[in-house]
Amino acid sequence: MSYERVMQTQYLELNEGRLAYTDYGGSGPLVLMLPGMAALRSEYRFLAPKLSAAGFRPVSVDLCGQGDSSVPWPVYDVPSTGSDILALIEHLDDHCAHLIGTSFSAAPSVWAAVERPELVRSIGAHQSFCAPGKNQSADECPVLDHAAQSLACAHLGDVFP
């Protein structure tokens, strides 16, 4: 993959709209970086080179209706965004991905892991509001429990000193 192609905005055409993403290159495991609502994929521009240097293939995406992705979409919710995540993993022709979700993106990442655990290797949730209900502990939250049981451990610790 040439450097020029890597740094250009690329698109995934879906029935609902068009997702914009940046593939920073690399031949290792896919790391899909998902910004929060009203944020852009460029927020990961400093993390991506570190992931590439550590042997990963970082890809950042603008969520539906954000940044260079198309507007409008029929629905802006967790299952729809989770489906977009799964479609992008499949489009990138990778067998599974590590997901880094900031804020809103953490919830669709968990949804994607529950729906298709074979496509999600791990989830890194940053400033997430994906949490058990008001009167539940994490042990009592079936979605988080199922997601935890479905995922394999990732070894991203080498990326950061």
C-alpha positions in Angstrom: 0.0 0.0 0.0 1.5 3.3 -1.0 1.9 6.2 1.4 -0.3 8.4 -0.9 -3.2 5.9 -0.8 -2.8 5.4 3.0 -3.1 9.1 3.8 -6.0 9.9 1.5 -9.6 9.8 2.7 -11.2 6.6 1.7 -14.9 5.7 1.7 -17.1 2.8 2.4 -20.5 3.0 0.6 -23.3 1.5 2.6 -27.0 1.4 1.9 -27.6 4.1 4.5 -24.8 6.4 3.5 -21.0 6.8 3.0 -18.4 6.4 5.8 -15.1 8.2 5.5 -12.0 6.6 6.9 -8.2 6.9 7.0 -6.0 3.8 6.7 -2.6 4.7 8.2 -1.0 1.5 6.9 0.7 -1.4 8.5 0.4 -5.1 8.1 -0.4 -6.1 11.6 -3.7 -6.6 13.5 -6.4 -4.0 12.6 -7.0 -1.3 15.2 -10.2 0.6 14.4 -10.3 4.0 16.1 -13.7 5.5 16.6 -14.2 9.1 17.7 -17.0 10.3 19.9 -20.1 12.1 18.7 -19.3 15.5 17.0 -15.6 14.5 16.9 -13.5 13.6 13.9 -11.3 10.8 12.9 -8.4 13.2 12.9 -8.3 13.1 16.7 -6.3 9.9 16.4 -3.6 11.4 14.1 -1.0 11.3 16.9 -1.9 7.8 18.1 -1.9 6.2 14.6 1.9 6.4 14.0 2.6 4.9 17.4 0.3 2.0 16.6 1.9 1.5 13.2 5.4 1.5 14.7 4.2 -1.1 17.2 3.1 -3.4 14.4 -0.6 -2.6 14.1 -2.7 -1.4 11.2 -4.5 1.7 12.5 -7.7 3.0 10.8 -9.8 5.9 11.9 -13.3 6.6 10.8 -15.8 9.4 10.9 -19.1 8.2 12.3 -22.2 8.5 10.2 -23.2 12.1 9.8 -19.8 13.4 11.1 -16.7 14.8 9.3 -16.3 13.6 5.8 -19.0 10.9 6.2 -22.3 11.6 4.4 -25.4 13.3 5.9 -28.2 12.5 6.5 -28.5 8.9 7.7 -31.8 7.3 8.5 -30.8 6.5 12.1 -28.1 7.6 14.5 -28.2 5.0 17.3 -26.0 2.4 18.9 -27.1 -0.7 16.8 -26.8 1.3 13.5 -23.3 2.6 14.4 -22.3 -0.9 15.6 -23.4 -2.3 12.2 -21.3 0.3 10.5 -18.3 -0.8 12.6 -18.8 -4.4 11.6 -19.3 -3.5 7.9 -16.0 -1.5 8.0 -14.1 -4.4 9.6 -15.4 -6.7 6.8 -14.7 -4.1 4.1 -11.1 -3.8 5.3 -10.9 -7.6 4.7 -9.6 -8.3 8.2 -10.7 -11.3 10.3 -11.0 -9.2 13.5 -10.1 -5.9 14.9 -9.2 -4.1 18.1 -11.7 -1.3 18.7 -10.9 2.0 20.4 -14.1 3.9 21.1 -14.2 7.4 22.6 -17.4 8.6 24.4 -20.4 7.5 22.4 -18.4 5.1 20.2 -17.7 2.8 23.1 -21.4 1.7 23.2 -21.6 0.6 19.6 -18.2 -1.1 20.0 -19.7 -3.3 22.8 -22.8 -3.8 20.6 -20.6 -5.0 17.7 -18.7 -7.3 20.0 -21.9 -8.9 21.3 -23.4 -9.3 17.8 -20.3 -10.6 16.1 -17.6 -11.6 18.7 -15.5 -13.3 16.0 -14.8 -9.8 14.4 -13.9 -8.0 17.6 -10.6 -8.9 19.3 -10.8 -6.3 22.1 -12.3 -2.9 23.1 -10.6 0.1 24.5 -13.2 2.5 25.8 -12.1 6.0 26.5 -14.3 8.5 28.3 -17.1 6.1 27.8 -20.7 6.2 29.0 -21.2 2.6 28.3 -22.0 1.3 31.8 -24.3 -0.9 33.8 -27.8 0.5 34.6 -28.4 2.8 37.6 -28.9 0.0 40.1 -26.5 -2.6 38.6 -22.9 -3.4 39.2 -20.7 -4.4 36.3 -21.2 -8.1 37.4 -25.0 -7.7 37.0 -24.9 -6.1 33.5 -25.5 -8.9 31.0 -24.3 -6.9 27.9 -20.9 -6.0 29.5 -20.6 -9.5 31.0 -21.3 -11.2 27.6 -18.9 -8.8 25.8 -16.2 -9.5 28.4 -16.7 -13.3 27.9 -16.7 -12.9 24.1 -13.4 -11.0 23.7 -9.8 -12.2 23.7 -7.1 -10.1 25.5 -5.2 -7.6 23.5 -1.6 -6.7 24.1 -1.5 -3.0 23.3 0.7 -2.3 26.3 3.8 -2.2 24.2 2.5 0.8 22.3 2.8 3.1 25.3 5.8 3.3 27.7 
